[in-house]
Amino acid sequence: MNYRKDKYGNDISILGYGCMRFTTSAGRIDLDKAEKEVMEAYMQGVNYFDTAYIYPGSEQALGEILAKNQIRESIYIATKLPHYLCKSVEQMEKYFNEQLKRLQTDYVDYYLMHMLTDIATWRKLIDMGILSWLEEKKAQGKIRQIGFSYHGNADMFCELLHAYDWDFTQIQYNYMDEHSQAGRRGLMEAAEAGIPVIIMEPLRGGRLANLPDTALQELNAFPVKRTPVQWALRWLWNQPQVTCVLSGMNSMEQVQDNIATATDVIAGEFGEAEEALLKRVAECINAKMKVGCTGCRYCMPCPKGVDIPGTFAAYNRRYSEGWFSAVKEYLMCTGLRKDTCEASKCIQCGKCETHCPQHIEIRKELKAASKVLENPIYKAAKWLIGKVRAY
C-alpha cells in the first residue's frame, strides 16, 4: 500500500474505504460480508474509512466491525455532521454523540461538514455557534481534524476553502469531472493552500467501471492493458495533489483489485498518450449517457417512493447496453417491489432537486425515463409476473 501525508504528517493510505455501499440484504447491511471485506482491506494496509450519519446502517456497521476486531486505534475514521438537520449547537451535539455511540468510539479522526454547499450555509452555521463548538471538540480530542465535503462549482469551492482554517476537504473528482464540480482547479487551489484532498466518486457512481463498447475498444487498443477501474484510479493517483481516493468496495474482488493497484501506482506515471486516451474514453461515455447521475442518493427518499437513482441507472443503461438490459434492470429495481417505485409515480414536487449535488433536472428526466422505460413490454412483464405471484 502507498501512503500520502495529511496536514499534520500522518500517513494516509491512498486507497480509502467508502462505507456507503456496504452490501445489503433484506434492507439491512450484510455485516458478515462487510466485515470480511473491511478486514481484508485493513490487513492489506488501508487505514482510512469513510462513513456518514445519513448512510443507512453504515456508522453502526463500521463501529461493530472495528470493535469486534479491536482495530479502532490502528485506523482513521471519517464521518460527517448532518448540519442540514441542525437548527442549533445542541442538535449538533446530539447528532455527534449519536455518531460516537454508533461508531463505538470516543473520538473521530476526520470530521466533515457534510455536503457544504455555499458560503451562506457556512455563515448560518457560524451564527449558530459552530466555530466554538468545533474548537471545543478539537481541544477535548473528540475531533482530531475538521473538513468539509463538497459538490458544486469551482468558484464556490475556492471561496469555501478560504472561509475557515480547514484541515482537509473532500470533493467529487474523476476523469469525467476534471473540469466540472470543484475539478482540477479546486484540487490545485487546495494543494496550494496546504489542504489535503480526499476524493469521492472516483468511478462516477460506477459509470467508469462499466464503459460502453466504444470506450472499451479505445482501452483495448492501447499498448498498456488495464481494466476501466484501474485506469480511473491511476488517473487520480497520478496527481500528487490527491491524498486519498475513496472506493465504495462491496466485494472481495473489488477490495483485492483496488489494493493491488494502490500498491504499485506511482504519481506522475502518466504521459501525454495516457491522458489523451482517457479524453477519448470520456468522449465515448458522454455520447451515450442521458443523465449524469452518480447514484449518491442525496435525492432520496422521494415522498412518493420513486427510486430516482435506480431509474436513472436503468435509463442510462438503455443507451449504453440496449433496451432489454435496461427494462430488465428497471423491472427488478422498481416494478417488482411490494411498493412499486417507478418514475411515473413522481408528482413533480421538486424536493429531490434541492438536494442533488449534480444539479440534475430530476423531474424533467424522470418524465423522459418513464416514457422510455415504462413501455408496453415493461407493463406486460410486470402484469405477468404479478399474475404468477398471485397464482
ChimeraX attribute file (.defattr): number of C-alpha atoms within 10 A of each C-alpha:
attribute: neighborCount
match mode: 1-to-1
recipient: residues
	/A:1	17
	/A:2	18
	/A:3	18
	/A:4	17
	/A:5	14
	/A:6	19
	/A:7	14
	/A:8	9
	/A:9	8
	/A:10	10
	/A:11	15
	/A:12	21
	/A:13	25
	/A:14	28
	/A:15	31
	/A:16	28
	/A:17	28
	/A:18	22
	/A:19	25
	/A:20	20
	/A:21	18
	/A:22	26
	/A:23	17
	/A:24	15
	/A:25	9
	/A:26	6
	/A:27	9
	/A:28	13
	/A:29	18
	/A:30	14
	/A:31	20
	/A:32	12
	/A:33	15
	/A:34	23
	/A:35	19
	/A:36	14
	/A:37	22
	/A:38	25
	/A:39	16
	/A:40	16
	/A:41	23
	/A:42	17
	/A:43	10
	/A:44	15
	/A:45	21
	/A:46	25
	/A:47	23
	/A:48	25
	/A:49	24
	/A:50	23
	/A:51	23
	/A:52	21
	/A:53	19
	/A:54	15
	/A:55	16
	/A:56	17
	/A:57	20
	/A:58	24
	/A:59	26
	/A:60	21
	/A:61	23
	/A:62	24
	/A:63	19
	/A:64	17
	/A:65	21
	/A:66	21
	/A:67	15
	/A:68	11
	/A:69	10
	/A:70	10
	/A:71	14
	/A:72	17
	/A:73	10
	/A:74	11
	/A:75	17
	/A:76	20
	/A:77	23
	/A:78	22
	/A:79	25
	/A:80	25
	/A:81	21
	/A:82	19
	/A:83	21
	/A:84	12
	/A:85	10
	/A:86	16
	/A:87	12
	/A:88	15
	/A:89	20
	/A:90	13
	/A:91	14
	/A:92	20
	/A:93	15
	/A:94	12
	/A:95	19
	/A:96	22
	/A:97	15
	/A:98	14
	/A:99	23
	/A:100	18
	/A:101	14
	/A:102	18
	/A:103	25
	/A:104	18
	/A:105	17
	/A:106	12
	/A:107	20
	/A:108	24
	/A:109	18
	/A:110	22
	/A:111	27
	/A:112	27
	/A:113	20
	/A:114	21
	/A:115	21
	/A:116	21
	/A:117	20
	/A:118	16
	/A:119	15
	/A:120	11
	/A:121	13
	/A:122	18
	/A:123	13
	/A:124	12
	/A:125	18
	/A:126	14
	/A:127	12
	/A:128	17
	/A:129	14
	/A:130	18
	/A:131	14
	/A:132	12
	/A:133	16
	/A:134	18
	/A:135	13
	/A:136	13
	/A:137	17
	/A:138	16
	/A:139	11
	/A:140	11
	/A:141	14
	/A:142	18
	/A:143	20
	/A:144	16
	/A:145	21
	/A:146	22
	/A:147	25
	/A:148	23
	/A:149	22
	/A:150	25
	/A:151	23
	/A:152	21
	/A:153	19
	/A:154	20
	/A:155	13
	/A:156	17
	/A:157	28
	/A:158	17
	/A:159	13
	/A:160	19
	/A:161	21
	/A:162	12
	/A:163	12
	/A:164	12
	/A:165	11
	/A:166	20
	/A:167	20
	/A:168	23
	/A:169	23
	/A:170	25
	/A:171	24
	/A:172	25
	/A:173	27
	/A:174	22
	/A:175	23
	/A:176	21
	/A:177	16
	/A:178	15
	/A:179	15
	/A:180	19
	/A:181	22
	/A:182	25
	/A:183	21
	/A:184	19
	/A:185	18
	/A:186	25
	/A:187	26
	/A:188	18
	/A:189	18
	/A:190	22
	/A:191	16
	/A:192	11
	/A:193	12
	/A:194	15
	/A:195	22
	/A:196	25
	/A:197	25
	/A:198	25
	/A:199	24
	/A:200	23
	/A:201	22
	/A:202	26
	/A:203	24
	/A:204	21
	/A:205	18
	/A:206	15
	/A:207	23
	/A:208	24
	/A:209	16
	/A:210	17
	/A:211	20
	/A:212	21
	/A:213	13
	/A:214	17
	/A:215	20
	/A:216	15
	/A:217	13
	/A:218	14
	/A:219	21
	/A:220	13
	/A:221	10
	/A:222	12
	/A:223	7
	/A:224	8
	/A:225	11
	/A:226	14
	/A:227	13
	/A:228	20
	/A:229	21
	/A:230	18
	/A:231	21
	/A:232	20
	/A:233	23
	/A:234	21
	/A:235	21
	/A:236	21
	/A:237	24
	/A:238	16
	/A:239	17
	/A:240	13
	/A:241	22
	/A:242	21
	/A:243	26
	/A:244	27
	/A:245	26
	/A:246	23
	/A:247	25
	/A:248	21
	/A:249	23
	/A:250	20
	/A:251	15
	/A:252	16
	/A:253	11
	/A:254	15
	/A:255	21
	/A:256	16
	/A:257	14
	/A:258	19
	/A:259	22
	/A:260	14
	/A:261	20
	/A:262	23
	/A:263	17
	/A:264	10
	/A:265	18
	/A:266	15
	/A:267	14
	/A:268	12
	/A:269	12
	/A:270	14
	/A:271	9
	/A:272	7
	/A:273	10
	/A:274	15
	/A:275	13
	/A:276	11
	/A:277	16
	/A:278	20
	/A:279	14
	/A:280	14
	/A:281	23
	/A:282	17
	/A:283	13
	/A:284	19
	/A:285	21
	/A:286	13
	/A:287	12
	/A:288	17
	/A:289	19
	/A:290	19
	/A:291	18
	/A:292	16
	/A:293	24
	/A:294	18
	/A:295	17
	/A:296	16
	/A:297	17
	/A:298	17
	/A:299	19
	/A:300	16
	/A:301	13
	/A:302	17
	/A:303	12
	/A:304	15
	/A:305	16
	/A:306	22
	/A:307	22
	/A:308	26
	/A:309	19
	/A:310	20
	/A:311	26
	/A:312	26
	/A:313	24
	/A:314	24
	/A:315	27
	/A:316	20
	/A:317	24
	/A:318	23
	/A:319	16
	/A:320	21
	/A:321	16
	/A:322	13
	/A:323	16
	/A:324	14
	/A:325	15
	/A:326	22
	/A:327	22
	/A:328	15
	/A:329	20
	/A:330	27
	/A:331	22
	/A:332	12
	/A:333	18
	/A:334	20
	/A:335	22
	/A:336	17
	/A:337	11
	/A:338	7
	/A:339	11
	/A:340	16
	/A:341	22
	/A:342	26
	/A:343	27
	/A:344	15
	/A:345	17
	/A:346	21
	/A:347	12
	/A:348	12
	/A:349	11
	/A:350	14
	/A:351	15
	/A:352	21
	/A:353	16
	/A:354	12
	/A:355	16
	/A:356	19
	/A:357	21
	/A:358	18
	/A:359	14
	/A:360	16
	/A:361	13
	/A:362	24
	/A:363	19
	/A:364	10
	/A:365	18
	/A:366	23
	/A:367	15
	/A:368	15
	/A:369	22
	/A:370	18
	/A:371	12
	/A:372	16
	/A:373	26
	/A:374	19
	/A:375	11
	/A:376	10
	/A:377	12
	/A:378	18
	/A:379	14
	/A:380	12
	/A:381	16
	/A:382	16
	/A:383	14
	/A:384	12
	/A:385	14
	/A:386	13
	/A:387	10
	/A:388	8
	/A:389	8
	/A:390	7
	/A:391	6
